[in-house]
Amino acid sequence: MINFFKHNYQFPTYNPRISVIMPVFLGEYANAASDRESKFMAAINSFLRQIHLNKELIIISDGCDMAEKIYNGLGNKENIIFKKIKKQPLFSGKVRNEGVKIATGDIICYLDADDFFGFNNHLSVIANAFISDNSLNWVYYNDYLYPPNNDFKQRLVLLEKGSVGTSAISHKRVCNVSWKNCNGYNHDWLFIEQLIKKYPTSYTKIYGCSYFVCHVPGVFG
């Protein structure tokens, strides 16, 4: 693992490495997405299609044998890391934290196992934002709702609880912010609150990203 806290670490001026953290548990629970195994495959394939090649996908499975079986059956495991940990309580920050610990990227972003990157330049847009402004520590962006009828629409993401989640943020790996105490249904907001407090002037909203949300409880599966 790269020690990003060494004094001589400098963010690359081009082609930064991006680590995509994907927590996955394919078991059923209240308000779980439908067709989760097929959505898991779609999420992986959306990563593989990204034109930004300096990348890695880190899949952290907590107690899910099916996720491991699907991973083992992949024809293309290039730049994909799979780690299985013991089952955690729902919405435990430990799952994503395990991914961040082993990440080697300069930039961290997140992908839920039941969502996907819609356009092939999603990671490129993120990388270019940090290259263009090296003072940035993190960014956020709009996402898309993707219902079963494929009539997707862009959703305005605001920087407030209930609007923004980790699906709509990316941050430098050097950011000394942890998922350790981010647990419960609002675990993603607890993490983002830390970013806001620690880096209140070194973030911005960017445009052109294409994170597609496939599951909103009460709206679609």
Number of C-alpha atoms within 10 A of each C-alpha: 8 13 10 18 12 9 7 7 11 12 18 12 12 11 15 21 22 27 28 25 26 23 25 23 22 21 14 10 9 6 11 15 21 15 11 20 18 12 19 23 18 17 21 25 14 18 25 21 15 18 14 20 16 15 25 21 24 25 27 26 26 22 17 17 14 14 24 17 10 13 19 12 10 11 7 12 14 11 14 17 16 16 14 17 13 9 13 14 11 14 16 22 22 21 27 24 20 21 25 21 12 15 23 20 22 23 25 25 24 22 26 22 25 28 24 24 26 20 17 17 17 20 27 19 17 27 20 14 17 25 17 11 12 13 12 17 22 27 20 23 23 22 23 20 20 22 17 11 7 8 8 14 12 14 14 11 17 15 16 11 13 11 13 20 21 16 21 24 20 24 22 20 26 18 17 11 14 16 20 15 13 21 19 13 11 14 19 22 20 18 20 22 15 16 21 14 9 14 14 13 12 15 19 13 15 14 12 14 22 21 26 27 22 23 21 14 11 7 9 14 17
